[in-house]
Amino acid sequence: MEETALDDIALETAPLLGQGAQDLSIWALALEADIVVKIVMLMLVAASIWCWAIIFEKAIRVRRLNSRARDFEERFWSGGSLEDLYDGIGDDPDDPMTSVFGSAMREWRMASERGLTKPSELRAGLQERVERVMQIATAREMGRLERHMTFLASVGSTAPFIGLFGTVWGIMNSFQSIAATANTSLAVVAPGIAEALFATALGLFAAIPATAAYNKFSTDLGKYAGRVEAFSDEFLAILSRHLEERE
């Protein structure tokens, strides 16, 4: 009798043991998830990959810009001719600081070629035009540098909520499974809860690097913009002294 009772218990618990042995690996959760949760996961993975591509590109770009700005400032303050420096840069500058300098020198050279050599005429119009040209060039170049920054900010702010949506959907599926099977065992609800939590994890995995990178690159680009603006002010001061020397 005891052996028969034990056999009956074993037969009753065997299905539960089989359910408890379900594959809950990350890959299995992704493949067996509900279609809505799959879409959420794919969106978050794609956003994360694109964010990391932007992060690597921005990191390399900022380091290169600071290096080129340092080299240009050394040449600018070396005491050489600004005309020679401008001719050496060419018509296609490869960084914002040289582009701003080239725009100012281009305006200066055009004014000189038109014969605006009288100090009163130069001081009245040329300096203002050069300042405006440098401001426009700075805004244009910084706009190019800040490209894709909005995407980082958007992912950092929305990815957790997208992951939360997947979480809510997965938990809702778990409750539906409970209602359909009238079984509250862990084997029934575990897959749905696991895939729900995995969606949350993907949302945080995409949002945390995006937010950190956005804050860092915003600071770095802000410092670089200040560096370019300081150079513009210094160049305008040199231009003003040059105009005064012509009086």
Secondary structure, DSSP 8 states (H G I E B T S, - for coil): -HHHHHHHHHHHHHHHHHHHT----HHHHHHHS-HHHHHHHHHHHHHHHHHHHHHHHHHHHHHHHHHHHHHHHHHHTTT--HHHHHHHH-SS-SSHHHHHHHHHHHHHHHHHHTT--SHHHIIIIIHHHHHHHHHHHHHHHHHHHTTTHHHHHHHHHHHHHHHHHHHHHHHHHHHHHHHHHT---HHHHHHHHHHHHHHHHHHHHHHHHHHHHHHHHHHHHHHHHHHHHHHHHHHHHHHHHHHHHT-
